[in-house]
Amino acid sequence: MLMNWFTRWEFFALLSAFFAGLTALLGKMGVTSINSNLATFVRTVVVLVMTACILSWRHQWQWPQGAVFKAWIFLVLSGIATGLSWLCYYRALSLGTVSKVASIDKLSVAFAIILGTIFLGESLTWQIALGAGLIILGAVVILFL
């Protein structure tokens, strides 16, 4: 039964959320005495080395045979967006509190829902719209009240 969780997206999404929360805490502790841009660079190098180790451990360094050029463009653009997000996130952490910065950062969920609906044609159910609305409302409450 437990092994089934290792193949489910929900398991990895929960781990992602946990590690993102941990990232905020550890990042805030790191930027107290280091420039936020340098902190982002260190974080990026660690992610690069960690990912290279995982690729090596799992023997996944093979070049994808059927990869389309368009996919590579989107991955490069995604990398640029990630870099900009991390730079802004660490700068915000250096200036603000973890609770506020992390909460506002989670507006990314609402942005992803909106962008997925507009550009990918994903369906916007009332449950997804309500969840996004609550995330936005939560961010407003934390930021302004």
N, CA, C and O atoms as CSV, one atom per row, in Angstrom:
chain,resi,resn,atom,element,x,y,z
A,1,MET,N,N,0.824,-1.213,0.000
A,1,MET,CA,C,0.000,0.000,0.000
A,1,MET,C,C,0.863,1.269,0.000
A,1,MET,O,O,0.616,2.196,-0.773
A,2,LEU,N,N,1.874,1.300,0.874
A,2,LEU,CA,C,2.743,2.471,0.959
A,2,LEU,C,C,3.521,2.695,-0.332
A,2,LEU,O,O,3.742,3.840,-0.726
A,3,MET,N,N,3.935,1.631,-0.988
A,3,MET,CA,C,4.702,1.765,-2.224
A,3,MET,C,C,3.901,2.472,-3.315
A,3,MET,O,O,4.481,3.133,-4.176
A,4,ASN,N,N,2.584,2.339,-3.287
A,4,ASN,CA,C,1.765,3.020,-4.286
A,4,ASN,C,C,1.915,4.538,-4.199
A,4,ASN,O,O,1.768,5.230,-5.207
A,5,TRP,N,N,2.204,5.058,-3.016
A,5,TRP,CA,C,2.361,6.499,-2.847
A,5,TRP,C,C,3.566,7.032,-3.606
A,5,TRP,O,O,3.563,8.191,-4.022
A,6,PHE,N,N,4.588,6.222,-3.794
A,6,PHE,CA,C,5.793,6.679,-4.469
A,6,PHE,C,C,5.594,6.858,-5.970
A,6,PHE,O,O,6.484,7.362,-6.655
A,7,THR,N,N,4.453,6.456,-6.481
A,7,THR,CA,C,4.158,6.634,-7.900
A,7,THR,C,C,3.006,7.609,-8.106
A,7,THR,O,O,2.514,7.751,-9.226
A,8,ARG,N,N,2.578,8.269,-7.066
A,8,ARG,CA,C,1.445,9.198,-7.161
A,8,ARG,C,C,1.937,10.642,-7.170
A,8,ARG,O,O,2.888,10.988,-6.470
A,9,TRP,N,N,1.284,11.471,-7.964
A,9,TRP,CA,C,1.676,12.871,-8.046
A,9,TRP,C,C,1.409,13.588,-6.727
A,9,TRP,O,O,2.137,14.516,-6.372
A,10,GLU,N,N,0.371,13.169,-5.996
A,10,GLU,CA,C,0.018,13.829,-4.738
A,10,GLU,C,C,1.161,13.740,-3.717
A,10,GLU,O,O,1.436,14.695,-2.992
A,11,PHE,N,N,1.811,12.588,-3.676
A,11,PHE,CA,C,2.931,12.381,-2.752
A,11,PHE,C,C,4.039,13.391,-3.023
A,11,PHE,O,O,4.544,14.036,-2.104
A,12,PHE,N,N,4.408,13.519,-4.281
A,12,PHE,CA,C,5.489,14.427,-4.643
A,12,PHE,C,C,5.066,15.888,-4.516
A,12,PHE,O,O,5.897,16.745,-4.216
A,13,ALA,N,N,3.797,16.179,-4.737
A,13,ALA,CA,C,3.304,17.545,-4.549
A,13,ALA,C,C,3.380,17.940,-3.067
A,13,ALA,O,O,3.753,19.067,-2.740
A,14,LEU,N,N,3.027,17.009,-2.176
A,14,LEU,CA,C,3.131,17.295,-0.743
A,14,LEU,C,C,4.586,17.466,-0.317
A,14,LEU,O,O,4.906,18.359,0.468
A,15,LEU,N,N,5.457,16.620,-0.828
A,15,LEU,CA,C,6.882,16.787,-0.536
A,15,LEU,C,C,7.393,18.128,-1.052
A,15,LEU,O,O,8.173,18.801,-0.379
A,16,SER,N,N,6.954,18.510,-2.241
A,16,SER,CA,C,7.348,19.788,-2.811
A,16,SER,C,C,6.917,20.939,-1.908
A,16,SER,O,O,7.691,21.862,-1.652
A,17,ALA,N,N,5.680,20.879,-1.428
A,17,ALA,CA,C,5.169,21.929,-0.540
A,17,ALA,C,C,5.976,21.981,0.761
A,17,ALA,O,O,6.322,23.060,1.242
A,18,PHE,N,N,6.269,20.808,1.321
A,18,PHE,CA,C,7.058,20.771,2.555
A,18,PHE,C,C,8.440,21.379,2.330
A,18,PHE,O,O,8.886,22.221,3.108
A,19,PHE,N,N,9.116,20.948,1.261
A,19,PHE,CA,C,10.457,21.457,1.002
A,19,PHE,C,C,10.437,22.940,0.642
A,19,PHE,O,O,11.385,23.660,0.957
A,20,ALA,N,N,9.378,23.407,-0.009
A,20,ALA,CA,C,9.258,24.845,-0.292
A,20,ALA,C,C,9.132,25.626,1.011
A,20,ALA,O,O,9.719,26.697,1.158
A,21,GLY,N,N,8.358,25.082,1.960
A,21,GLY,CA,C,8.252,25.728,3.267
A,21,GLY,C,C,9.593,25.747,3.987
A,21,GLY,O,O,9.969,26.749,4.595
A,22,LEU,N,N,10.306,24.638,3.914
A,22,LEU,CA,C,11.630,24.545,4.522
A,22,LEU,C,C,12.600,25.505,3.832
A,22,LEU,O,O,13.467,26.095,4.476
A,23,THR,N,N,12.444,25.654,2.520
A,23,THR,CA,C,13.278,26.582,1.753
A,23,THR,C,C,13.127,28.001,2.284
A,23,THR,O,O,14.113,28.727,2.412
A,24,ALA,N,N,11.898,28.397,2.591
A,24,ALA,CA,C,11.670,29.749,3.104
A,24,ALA,C,C,12.389,29.959,4.428
A,24,ALA,O,O,13.065,30.969,4.627
A,25,LEU,N,N,12.238,29.005,5.321
A,25,LEU,CA,C,12.871,29.120,6.634
A,25,LEU,C,C,14.391,29.166,6.520
A,25,LEU,O,O,15.034,30.065,7.061
A,26,LEU,N,N,14.960,28.195,5.815
A,26,LEU,CA,C,16.414,28.127,5.682
A,26,LEU,C,C,16.966,29.294,4.879
A,26,LEU,O,O,18.048,29.801,5.175
A,27,GLY,N,N,16.216,29.725,3.853
A,27,GLY,CA,C,16.638,30.871,3.048
A,27,GLY,C,C,16.693,32.144,3.872
A,27,GLY,O,O,17.639,32.925,3.759
A,28,LYS,N,N,15.686,32.352,4.695
A,28,LYS,CA,C,15.662,33.547,5.550
A,28,LYS,C,C,16.851,33.534,6.504
A,28,LYS,O,O,17.481,34.565,6.742
A,29,MET,N,N,17.151,32.356,7.048
A,29,MET,CA,C,18.298,32.245,7.949
A,29,MET,C,C,19.607,32.499,7.198
A,29,MET,O,O,20.568,33.007,7.776
A,30,GLY,N,N,19.644,32.145,5.915
A,30,GLY,CA,C,20.849,32.323,5.111
A,30,GLY,C,C,21.079,33.746,4.655
A,30,GLY,O,O,22.225,34.184,4.558
A,31,VAL,N,N,20.008,34.481,4.372
A,31,VAL,CA,C,20.190,35.841,3.844
A,31,VAL,C,C,20.359,36.891,4.936
A,31,VAL,O,O,20.414,38.086,4.645
A,32,THR,N,N,20.441,36.457,6.181
A,32,THR,CA,C,20.645,37.439,7.255
A,32,THR,C,C,22.036,38.056,7.206
A,32,THR,O,O,22.235,39.180,7.666
A,33,SER,N,N,23.003,37.322,6.647
A,33,SER,CA,C,24.367,37.870,6.605
A,33,SER,C,C,25.015,37.747,5.225
A,33,SER,O,O,26.213,37.993,5.079
A,34,ILE,N,N,24.235,37.369,4.219
A,34,ILE,CA,C,24.757,37.221,2.858
A,34,ILE,C,C,23.845,37.981,1.904
A,34,ILE,O,O,22.624,37.969,2.065
A,35,ASN,N,N,24.428,38.633,0.923
A,35,ASN,CA,C,23.674,39.330,-0.117
A,35,ASN,C,C,22.682,38.359,-0.758
A,35,ASN,O,O,23.027,37.206,-1.012
A,36,SER,N,N,21.463,38.808,-1.019
A,36,SER,CA,C,20.415,37.923,-1.546
A,36,SER,C,C,20.764,37.348,-2.915
A,36,SER,O,O,20.387,36.214,-3.213
A,37,ASN,N,N,21.475,38.100,-3.753
A,37,ASN,CA,C,21.872,37.573,-5.064
A,37,ASN,C,C,22.915,36.467,-4.925
A,37,ASN,O,O,22.855,35.461,-5.632
A,38,LEU,N,N,23.869,36.654,-4.015
A,38,LEU,CA,C,24.862,35.614,-3.759
A,38,LEU,C,C,24.185,34.378,-3.161
A,38,LEU,O,O,24.534,33.248,-3.502
A,39,ALA,N,N,23.229,34.595,-2.279
A,39,ALA,CA,C,22.481,33.481,-1.695
A,39,ALA,C,C,21.747,32.687,-2.777
A,39,ALA,O,O,21.712,31.458,-2.732
A,40,THR,N,N,21.169,33.383,-3.734
A,40,THR,CA,C,20.494,32.713,-4.848
A,40,THR,C,C,21.489,31.912,-5.672
A,40,THR,O,O,21.189,30.797,-6.099
A,41,PHE,N,N,22.662,32.470,-5.897
A,41,PHE,CA,C,23.698,31.761,-6.649
A,41,PHE,C,C,24.105,30.475,-5.935
A,41,PHE,O,O,24.205,29.420,-6.561
A,42,VAL,N,N,24.338,30.561,-4.634
A,42,VAL,CA,C,24.716,29.379,-3.855
A,42,VAL,C,C,23.616,28.326,-3.943
A,42,VAL,O,O,23.892,27.147,-4.166
A,43,ARG,N,N,22.384,28.752,-3.770
A,43,ARG,CA,C,21.241,27.830,-3.862
A,43,ARG,C,C,21.199,27.165,-5.243
A,43,ARG,O,O,20.959,25.962,-5.345
A,44,THR,N,N,21.426,27.930,-6.280
A,44,THR,CA,C,21.381,27.408,-7.646
A,44,THR,C,C,22.479,26.376,-7.878
A,44,THR,O,O,22.233,25.338,-8.492
A,45,VAL,N,N,23.679,26.651,-7.396
A,45,VAL,CA,C,24.789,25.701,-7.542
A,45,VAL,C,C,24.461,24.400,-6.807
A,45,VAL,O,O,24.716,23.312,-7.322
A,46,VAL,N,N,23.899,24.514,-5.611
A,46,VAL,CA,C,23.529,23.323,-4.845
A,46,VAL,C,C,22.477,22.506,-5.603
A,46,VAL,O,O,22.579,21.282,-5.680
A,47,VAL,N,N,21.478,23.174,-6.157
A,47,VAL,CA,C,20.449,22.480,-6.938
A,47,VAL,C,C,21.075,21.794,-8.152
A,47,VAL,O,O,20.732,20.654,-8.465
A,48,LEU,N,N,21.983,22.478,-8.831
A,48,LEU,CA,C,22.663,21.915,-9.998
A,48,LEU,C,C,23.447,20.654,-9.628
A,48,LEU,O,O,23.336,19.630,-10.302
A,49,VAL,N,N,24.229,20.730,-8.570
A,49,VAL,CA,C,25.030,19.573,-8.136
A,49,VAL,C,C,24.120,18.433,-7.685
A,49,VAL,O,O,24.352,17.274,-8.029
A,50,MET,N,N,23.090,18.762,-6.918
A,50,MET,CA,C,22.159,17.740,-6.454
A,50,MET,C,C,21.475,17.026,-7.617
A,50,MET,O,O,21.352,15.801,-7.611
A,51,THR,N,N,21.038,17.782,-8.598
A,51,THR,CA,C,20.372,17.199,-9.758
A,51,THR,C,C,21.344,16.345,-10.573
A,51,THR,O,O,20.968,15.278,-11.059
A,52,ALA,N,N,22.578,16.799,-10.726
A,52,ALA,CA,C,23.590,16.014,-11.435
A,52,ALA,C,C,23.846,14.693,-10.713
A,52,ALA,O,O,24.022,13.657,-11.354
A,53,CYS,N,N,23.867,14.729,-9.398
A,53,CYS,CA,C,24.061,13.490,-8.619
A,53,CYS,C,C,22.895,12.530,-8.822
A,53,CYS,O,O,23.103,11.327,-8.979
A,54,ILE,N,N,21.681,13.047,-8.821
A,54,ILE,CA,C,20.507,12.194,-9.034
A,54,ILE,C,C,20.528,11.599,-10.437
A,54,ILE,O,O,20.251,10.412,-10.609
A,55,LEU,N,N,20.856,12.412,-11.441
A,55,LEU,CA,C,20.963,11.906,-12.810
A,55,LEU,C,C,22.015,10.806,-12.905
A,55,LEU,O,O,21.808,9.801,-13.586
A,56,SER,N,N,23.128,10.994,-12.230
A,56,SER,CA,C,24.191,9.985,-12.254
A,56,SER,C,C,23.756,8.713,-11.536
A,56,SER,O,O,23.948,7.610,-12.047
A,57,TRP,N,N,23.176,8.867,-10.364
A,57,TRP,CA,C,22.733,7.735,-9.560
A,57,TRP,C,C,21.704,6.885,-10.306
A,57,TRP,O,O,21.719,5.658,-10.215
A,58,ARG,N,N,20.809,7.552,-11.046
A,58,ARG,CA,C,19.743,6.840,-11.768
A,58,ARG,C,C,20.115,6.530,-13.213
A,58,ARG,O,O,19.293,6.006,-13.964
A,59,HIS,N,N,21.352,6.849,-13.613
A,59,HIS,CA,C,21.836,6.593,-14.980
A,59,HIS,C,C,20.899,7.213,-16.029
A,59,HIS,O,O,20.462,6.541,-16.962
A,60,GLN,N,N,20.605,8.494,-15.856
A,60,GLN,CA,C,19.662,9.175,-16.745
A,60,GLN,C,C,20.307,10.289,-17.557
A,60,GLN,O,O,19.631,11.247,-17.931
A,61,TRP,N,N,21.583,10.181,-17.832
A,61,TRP,CA,C,22.272,11.209,-18.599
A,61,TRP,C,C,22.056,11.069,-20.107
A,61,TRP,O,O,22.632,11.835,-20.880
A,62,GLN,N,N,21.246,10.117,-20.534
A,62,GLN,CA,C,21.021,9.914,-21.968
A,62,GLN,C,C,20.300,11.120,-22.568
A,62,GLN,O,O,19.361,11.665,-21.987
A,63,TRP,N,N,20.763,11.508,-23.728
A,63,TRP,CA,C,20.132,12.618,-24.447
A,63,TRP,C,C,18.787,12.146,-24.990
A,63,TRP,O,O,18.731,11.093,-25.625
A,64,PRO,N,N,17.709,12.882,-24.766
A,64,PRO,CA,C,16.388,12.442,-25.247
A,64,PRO,C,C,16.344,12.374,-26.773
A,64,PRO,O,O,16.694,13.340,-27.452
A,65,GLN,N,N,15.923,11.256,-27.297
A,65,GLN,CA,C,15.902,11.039,-28.741
A,65,GLN,C,C,14.820,11.848,-29.443
A,65,GLN,O,O,15.072,12.445,-30.490
A,66,GLY,N,N,13.634,11.873,-28.883
A,66,GLY,CA,C,12.516,12.507,-29.581
A,66,GLY,C,C,12.214,13.918,-29.129
A,66,GLY,O,O,11.132,14.436,-29.403
A,67,ALA,N,N,13.156,14.554,-28.436
A,67,ALA,CA,C,12.893,15.890,-27.917
A,67,ALA,C,C,12.747,16.896,-29.057
A,67,ALA,O,O,13.587,16.964,-29.955
A,68,VAL,N,N,11.695,17.654,-29.005
A,68,VAL,CA,C,11.406,18.668,-30.008
A,68,VAL,C,C,12.088,19.980,-29.599
A,68,VAL,O,O,12.174,20.298,-28.413
A,69,PHE,N,N,12.566,20.727,-30.581
A,69,PHE,CA,C,13.243,21.996,-30.319
A,69,PHE,C,C,12.364,22.926,-29.491
A,69,PHE,O,O,12.850,23.632,-28.608
A,70,LYS,N,N,11.081,22.921,-29.781
A,70,LYS,CA,C,10.133,23.773,-29.062
A,70,LYS,C,C,10.147,23.450,-27.563
A,70,LYS,O,O,10.040,24.355,-26.735
A,71,ALA,N,N,10.277,22.178,-27.216
A,71,ALA,CA,C,10.331,21.778,-25.810
A,71,ALA,C,C,11.555,22.388,-25.129
A,71,ALA,O,O,11.478,22.843,-23.988
A,72,TRP,N,N,12.692,22.392,-25.842
A,72,TRP,CA,C,13.917,22.971,-25.284
A,72,TRP,C,C,13.746,24.466,-25.029
A,72,TRP,O,O,14.210,24.985,-24.014
A,73,ILE,N,N,13.084,25.151,-25.950
A,73,ILE,CA,C,12.839,26.590,-25.781
A,73,ILE,C,C,12.019,26.830,-24.515
A,73,ILE,O,O,12.338,27.713,-23.719
A,74,PHE,N,N,10.964,26.039,-24.335
A,74,PHE,CA,C,10.119,26.209,-23.144
A,74,PHE,C,C,10.892,25.893,-21.867
A,74,PHE,O,O,10.686,26.552,-20.847
A,75,LEU,N,N,11.775,24.899,-21.904
A,75,LEU,CA,C,12.574,24.576,-20.716
A,75,LEU,C,C,13.551,25.705,-20.394
A,75,LEU,O,O,13.759,26.026,-19.225
A,76,VAL,N,N,14.149,26.306,-21.418
A,76,VAL,CA,C,15.052,27.441,-21.195
A,76,VAL,C,C,14.277,28.620,-20.618
A,76,VAL,O,O,14.732,29.262,-19.671
A,77,LEU,N,N,13.116,28.903,-21.183
A,77,LEU,CA,C,12.278,29.993,-20.658
A,77,LEU,C,C,11.845,29.709,-19.224
A,77,LEU,O,O,11.806,30.617,-18.393
A,78,SER,N,N,11.520,28.452,-18.934
A,78,SER,CA,C,11.160,28.060,-17.575
A,78,SER,C,C,12.340,28.277,-16.627
A,78,SER,O,O,12.158,28.722,-15.494
A,79,GLY,N,N,13.541,27.963,-17.090
A,79,GLY,CA,C,14.735,28.198,-16.281
A,79,GLY,C,C,14.950,29.674,-15.992
A,79,GLY,O,O,15.329,30.051,-14.884
A,80,ILE,N,N,14.708,30.498,-16.987
A,80,ILE,CA,C,14.827,31.951,-16.790
A,80,ILE,C,C,13.792,32.427,-15.778
A,80,ILE,O,O,14.107,33.214,-14.885
A,81,ALA,N,N,12.561,31.952,-15.917
A,81,ALA,CA,C,11.505,32.322,-14.969
A,81,ALA,C,C,11.852,31.848,-13.556
A,81,ALA,O,O,11.627,32.569,-12.583
A,82,THR,N,N,12.398,30.639,-13.447
A,82,THR,CA,C,12.808,30.123,-12.137
A,82,THR,C,C,13.888,30.999,-11.529
A,82,THR,O,O,13.816,31.353,-10.352
A,83,GLY,N,N,14.885,31.348,-12.323
A,83,GLY,CA,C,15.965,32.195,-11.832
A,83,GLY,C,C,15.450,33.543,-11.351
A,83,GLY,O,O,15.836,34.019,-10.283
A,84,LEU,N,N,14.579,34.153,-12.142
A,84,LEU,CA,C,14.009,35.442,-11.737
A,84,LEU,C,C,13.173,35.294,-10.468
A,84,LEU,O,O,13.223,36.148,-9.583
A,85,SER,N,N,12.405,34.208,-10.382
A,85,SER,CA,C,11.608,33.953,-9.192
A,85,SER,C,C,12.495,33.806,-7.961
A,85,SER,O,O,12.216,34.402,-6.921
A,86,TRP,N,N,13.557,33.020,-8.070
A,86,TRP,CA,C,14.455,32.809,-6.930
A,86,TRP,C,C,15.154,34.100,-6.516
A,86,TRP,O,O,15.289,34.378,-5.324
A,87,LEU,N,N,15.599,34.890,-7.493
A,87,LEU,CA,C,16.245,36.160,-7.163
A,87,LEU,C,C,15.290,37.081,-6.408
A,87,LEU,O,O,15.663,37.693,-5.407
A,88,CYS,N,N,14.069,37.170,-6.894
A,88,CYS,CA,C,13.070,38.015,-6.228
A,88,CYS,C,C,12.696,37.465,-4.858
A,88,CYS,O,O,12.506,38.222,-3.906
A,89,TYR,N,N,12.591,36.140,-4.764
A,89,TYR,CA,C,12.215,35.491,-3.508
A,89,TYR,C,C,13.263,35.752,-2.429
A,89,TYR,O,O,12.920,36.120,-1.306
A,90,TYR,N,N,14.529,35.564,-2.764
A,90,TYR,CA,C,15.573,35.778,-1.770
A,90,TYR,C,C,15.706,37.256,-1.407
A,90,TYR,O,O,16.008,37.587,-0.261
A,91,ARG,N,N,15.486,38.131,-2.361
A,91,ARG,CA,C,15.506,39.570,-2.041
A,91,ARG,C,C,14.364,39.900,-1.091
A,91,ARG,O,O,14.550,40.635,-0.121
A,92,ALA,N,N,13.179,39.355,-1.372
A,92,ALA,CA,C,12.033,39.583,-0.485
A,92,ALA,C,C,12.316,39.019,0.906
A,92,ALA,O,O,11.991,39.658,1.907
A,93,LEU,N,N,12.919,37.827,0.980
A,93,LEU,CA,C,13.245,37.243,2.288
A,93,LEU,C,C,14.242,38.103,3.058
A,93,LEU,O,O,14.175,38.198,4.284
A,94,SER,N,N,15.163,38.725,2.335
A,94,SER,CA,C,16.142,39.570,3.021
A,94,SER,C,C,15.500,40.838,3.577
A,94,SER,O,O,16.044,41.463,4.488
A,95,LEU,N,N,14.351,41.215,3.035
A,95,LEU,CA,C,13.684,42.450,3.458
A,95,LEU,C,C,12.478,42.222,4.359
A,95,LEU,O,O,12.131,43.084,5.165
A,96,GLY,N,N,11.837,41.059,4.224
A,96,GLY,CA,C,10.587,40.826,4.950
A,96,GLY,C,C,10.631,39.595,5.831
A,96,GLY,O,O,11.665,38.942,5.970
A,97,THR,N,N,9.489,39.292,6.422
A,97,THR,CA,C,9.387,38.124,7.299
A,97,THR,C,C,9.049,36.879,6.479
A,97,THR,O,O,8.432,36.971,5.417
A,98,VAL,N,N,9.461,35.720,6.983
A,98,VAL,CA,C,9.208,34.455,6.294
A,98,VAL,C,C,7.708,34.258,6.082
A,98,VAL,O,O,7.280,33.885,4.990
A,99,SER,N,N,6.916,34.505,7.113
A,99,SER,CA,C,5.470,34.249,7.011
A,99,SER,C,C,4.817,35.079,5.911
A,99,SER,O,O,3.963,34.571,5.184
A,100,LYS,N,N,5.196,36.317,5.780
A,100,LYS,CA,C,4.595,37.168,4.742
A,100,LYS,C,C,5.155,36.857,3.358
A,100,LYS,O,O,4.399,36.742,2.393
A,101,VAL,N,N,6.472,36.722,3.258
A,101,VAL,CA,C,7.085,36.460,1.954
A,101,VAL,C,C,6.595,35.134,1.389
A,101,VAL,O,O,6.192,35.064,0.228
A,102,ALA,N,N,6.626,34.083,2.204
A,102,ALA,CA,C,6.196,32.763,1.733
A,102,ALA,C,C,4.718,32.766,1.350
A,102,ALA,O,O,4.323,32.135,0.370
A,103,SER,N,N,3.916,33.470,2.118
A,103,SER,CA,C,2.482,33.536,1.804
A,103,SER,C,C,2.218,34.228,0.480
A,103,SER,O,O,1.429,33.743,-0.331
A,104,ILE,N,N,2.863,35.342,0.259
A,104,ILE,CA,C,2.689,36.071,-0.991
A,104,ILE,C,C,3.256,35.255,-2.153
A,104,ILE,O,O,2.682,35.237,-3.242
A,105,ASP,N,N,4.375,34.586,-1.920
A,105,ASP,CA,C,4.972,33.737,-2.946
A,105,ASP,C,C,4.000,32.652,-3.405
A,105,ASP,O,O,4.023,32.247,-4.567
A,106,LYS,N,N,3.158,32.188,-2.507
A,106,LYS,CA,C,2.208,31.124,-2.868
A,106,LYS,C,C,1.081,31.631,-3.766
A,106,LYS,O,O,0.248,30.845,-4.216
A,107,LEU,N,N,1.050,32.911,-4.023
A,107,LEU,CA,C,0.149,33.411,-5.071
A,107,LEU,C,C,0.519,32.804,-6.415
A,107,LEU,O,O,-0.260,32.863,-7.366
A,108,SER,N,N,1.710,32.218,-6.492
A,108,SER,CA,C,2.127,31.530,-7.712
A,108,SER,C,C,1.127,30.435,-8.082
A,108,SER,O,O,0.951,30.132,-9.262
A,109,VAL,N,N,0.480,29.847,-7.093
A,109,VAL,CA,C,-0.535,28.825,-7.357
A,109,VAL,C,C,-1.700,29.437,-8.137
A,109,VAL,O,O,-2.155,28.873,-9.133
A,110,ALA,N,N,-2.170,30.579,-7.681
A,110,ALA,CA,C,-3.278,31.255,-8.373
A,110,ALA,C,C,-2.846,31.699,-9.772
A,110,ALA,O,O,-3.603,31.565,-10.733
A,111,PHE,N,N,-1.624,32.229,-9.879
A,111,PHE,CA,C,-1.119,32.608,-11.204
A,111,PHE,C,C,-1.035,31.393,-12.124
A,111,PHE,O,O,-1.400,31.477,-13.297
A,112,ALA,N,N,-0.559,30.271,-11.604
A,112,ALA,CA,C,-0.444,29.050,-12.414
A,112,ALA,C,C,-1.813,28.582,-12.887
A,112,ALA,O,O,-1.964,28.158,-14.033
A,113,ILE,N,N,-2.804,28.655,-12.017
A,113,ILE,CA,C,-4.162,28.258,-12.394
A,113,ILE,C,C,-4.684,29.153,-13.517
A,113,ILE,O,O,-5.231,28.668,-14.508
A,114,ILE,N,N,-4.510,30.450,-13.354
A,114,ILE,CA,C,-4.983,31.405,-14.368
A,114,ILE,C,C,-4.253,31.184,-15.694
A,114,ILE,O,O,-4.881,31.116,-16.750
A,115,LEU,N,N,-2.922,31.073,-15.631
A,115,LEU,CA,C,-2.138,30.884,-16.856
A,115,LEU,C,C,-2.436,29.541,-17.516
A,115,LEU,O,O,-2.500,29.453,-18.742
A,116,GLY,N,N,-2.619,28.492,-16.707
A,116,GLY,CA,C,-2.969,27.177,-17.255
A,116,GLY,C,C,-4.308,27.185,-17.958
A,116,GLY,O,O,-4.495,26.511,-18.971
A,117,THR,N,N,-5.238,27.952,-17.416
A,117,THR,CA,C,-6.557,28.077,-18.031
A,117,THR,C,C,-6.476,28.841,-19.357
A,117,THR,O,O,-7.076,28.442,-20.355
A,118,ILE,N,N,-5.728,29.935,-19.346
A,118,ILE,CA,C,-5.642,30.785,-20.541
A,118,ILE,C,C,-4.819,30.133,-21.649
A,118,ILE,O,O,-5.257,30.071,-22.798
A,119,PHE,N,N,-3.618,29.645,-21.301
A,119,PHE,CA,C,-2.682,29.201,-22.334
A,119,PHE,C,C,-2.713,27.704,-22.633
A,119,PHE,O,O,-2.331,27.286,-23.726
A,120,LEU,N,N,-3.161,26.896,-21.677
A,120,LEU,CA,C,-3.188,25.451,-21.894
A,120,LEU,C,C,-4.598,24.904,-22.056
A,120,LEU,O,O,-4.785,23.721,-22.340
A,121,GLY,N,N,-5.584,25.767,-21.873
A,121,GLY,CA,C,-6.964,25.343,-22.014
A,121,GLY,C,C,-7.420,24.401,-20.912
A,121,GLY,O,O,-8.372,23.643,-21.099
A,122,GLU,N,N,-6.747,24.442,-19.753
A,122,GLU,CA,C,-7.170,23.596,-18.642
A,122,GLU,C,C,-8.511,24.077,-18.118
A,122,GLU,O,O,-8.811,25.271,-18.132
A,123,SER,N,N,-9.307,23.130,-17.658
A,123,SER,CA,C,-10.650,23.496,-17.199
A,123,SER,C,C,-10.570,24.185,-15.840
A,123,SER,O,O,-9.779,23.812,-14.974
A,124,LEU,N,N,-11.402,25.187,-15.687
A,124,LEU,CA,C,-11.494,25.932,-14.439
A,124,LEU,C,C,-12.801,25.546,-13.776
A,124,LEU,O,O,-13.844,26.144,-14.043
A,125,THR,N,N,-12.741,24.541,-12.909
A,125,THR,CA,C,-13.928,24.101,-12.180
A,125,THR,C,C,-14.206,25.075,-11.049
A,125,THR,O,O,-13.361,25.905,-10.714
A,126,TRP,N,N,-15.372,24.974,-10.471
A,126,TRP,CA,C,-15.693,25.870,-9.358
A,126,TRP,C,C,-14.790,25.572,-8.156
A,126,TRP,O,O,-14.477,26.476,-7.381
A,127,GLN,N,N,-14.367,24.308,-7.995
A,127,GLN,CA,C,-13.487,23.964,-6.883
A,127,GLN,C,C,-12.102,24.611,-7.061
A,127,GLN,O,O,-11.520,25.132,-6.110
A,128,ILE,N,N,-11.601,24.565,-8.281
A,128,ILE,CA,C,-10.292,25.166,-8.554
A,128,ILE,C,C,-10.377,26.681,-8.432
A,128,ILE,O,O,-9.483,27.309,-7.865
A,129,ALA,N,N,-11.446,27.275,-8.959
A,129,ALA,CA,C,-11.629,28.727,-8.855
A,129,ALA,C,C,-11.763,29.151,-7.392
A,129,ALA,O,O,-11.189,30.159,-6.979
A,130,LEU,N,N,-12.516,28.385,-6.616
A,130,LEU,CA,C,-12.681,28.697,-5.192
A,130,LEU,C,C,-11.348,28.588,-4.462
A,130,LEU,O,O,-10.999,29.457,-3.664
A,131,GLY,N,N,-10.609,27.526,-4.735
A,131,GLY,CA,C,-9.298,27.357,-4.102
A,131,GLY,C,C,-8.364,28.503,-4.438
A,131,GLY,O,O,-7.684,29.031,-3.559
A,132,ALA,N,N,-8.325,28.892,-5.711
A,132,ALA,CA,C,-7.480,30.017,-6.117
A,132,ALA,C,C,-7.934,31.297,-5.434
A,132,ALA,O,O,-7.113,32.091,-4.974
A,133,GLY,N,N,-9.233,31.491,-5.372
A,133,GLY,CA,C,-9.773,32.675,-4.700
A,133,GLY,C,C,-9.392,32.720,-3.230
A,133,GLY,O,O,-9.061,33.781,-2.702
A,134,LEU,N,N,-9.437,31.567,-2.566
A,134,LEU,CA,C,-9.058,31.510,-1.153
A,134,LEU,C,C,-7.566,31.781,-0.958
A,134,LEU,O,O,-7.165,32.407,0.023
A,135,ILE,N,N,-6.754,31.307,-1.893
A,135,ILE,CA,C,-5.318,31.600,-1.822
A,135,ILE,C,C,-5.084,33.105,-1.953
A,135,ILE,O,O,-4.295,33.687,-1.209
A,136,ILE,N,N,-5.773,33.720,-2.900
A,136,ILE,CA,C,-5.650,35.168,-3.096
A,136,ILE,C,C,-6.151,35.909,-1.865
A,136,ILE,O,O,-5.519,36.859,-1.402
A,137,LEU,N,N,-7.292,35.469,-1.338
A,137,LEU,CA,C,-7.846,36.104,-0.136
A,137,LEU,C,C,-6.878,35.949,1.041
A,137,LEU,O,O,-6.667,36.898,1.797
A,138,GLY,N,N,-6.298,34.777,1.197
A,138,GLY,CA,C,-5.328,34.561,2.260
A,138,GLY,C,C,-4.135,35.484,2.142
A,138,GLY,O,O,-3.670,36.031,3.142
A,139,ALA,N,N,-3.638,35.662,0.938
A,139,ALA,CA,C,-2.501,36.567,0.711
A,139,ALA,C,C,-2.877,37.998,1.049
A,139,ALA,O,O,-2.083,38.725,1.646
A,140,VAL,N,N,-4.081,38.407,0.674
A,140,VAL,CA,C,-4.543,39.771,0.987
A,140,VAL,C,C,-4.638,39.958,2.500
A,140,VAL,O,O,-4.205,40.981,3.031
A,141,VAL,N,N,-5.204,38.971,3.190
A,141,VAL,CA,C,-5.327,39.055,4.647
A,141,VAL,C,C,-3.956,39.174,5.290
A,141,VAL,O,O,-3.753,40.024,6.157
A,142,ILE,N,N,-3.018,38.340,4.883
A,142,ILE,CA,C,-1.681,38.361,5.472
A,142,ILE,C,C,-0.941,39.653,5.137
A,142,ILE,O,O,-0.208,40.183,5.972
A,143,LEU,N,N,-1.126,40.148,3.950
A,143,LEU,CA,C,-0.389,41.328,3.514
A,143,LEU,C,C,-0.972,42.629,4.082
A,143,LEU,O,O,-0.220,43.514,4.490
A,144,PHE,N,N,-2.283,42.748,4.112
A,144,PHE,CA,C,-2.899,44.042,4.427
A,144,PHE,C,C,-3.610,44.120,5.777
A,144,PHE,O,O,-3.894,45.222,6.246
A,145,LEU,N,N,-3.900,43.005,6.405
A,145,LEU,CA,C,-4.645,43.067,7.668
A,145,LEU,C,C,-3.798,42.725,8.861
A,145,LEU,O,O,-4.288,42.735,9.990
